[in-house]
């Protein structure tokens, strides 16, 4: 059941990342709409890579949570998912600095 839940979350995040990449949905992330094409492409690429990576990470965490037989182990996997997502977000924000 945990694998299914994490897989659904991961699939939604990966699809959102693919949509950002394909349709260059950078106006959702930008402070202003006065971006050059190069900046817009870089922002779309970085945001989509983050979302696709987090989607894959969610599926991986779901697999590990499913393989763990104890409740404490499953809680530890959930904590690792949250911490890993926060570290990835901090890395994305550092990557986007100008």
Residue pairs with C-beta under 8 A, 6 or more apart in sequence:
1 66
2 62
2 65
2 66
2 74
3 62
3 63
3 65
3 66
4 62
5 62
6 58
6 59
6 61
6 62
6 63
6 65
6 81
7 58
7 59
7 62
9 55
9 58
9 62
10 54
10 55
10 56
10 57
10 58
10 59
10 62
11 55
11 59
12 55
13 51
13 52
13 54
13 55
13 58
14 51
14 52
14 55
14 56
15 55
16 51
17 47
17 48
17 49
17 50
17 51
17 52
17 53
17 54
17 55
18 48
18 52
19 25
20 26
20 28
20 44
20 47
20 48
20 51
21 44
21 45
21 48
21 49
21 52
24 40
24 41
24 44
25 44
26 35
26 40
26 43
26 44
26 47
27 33
29 43
29 47
30 40
30 43
35 43
43 96
46 92
46 95
46 96
47 92
50 88
50 89
50 92
53 88
54 85
54 88
57 81
57 84
57 85
57 88
58 81
61 77
61 78
61 80
61 81
61 84
64 77
65 73
65 74
65 77
65 78
68 74
68 76
68 77
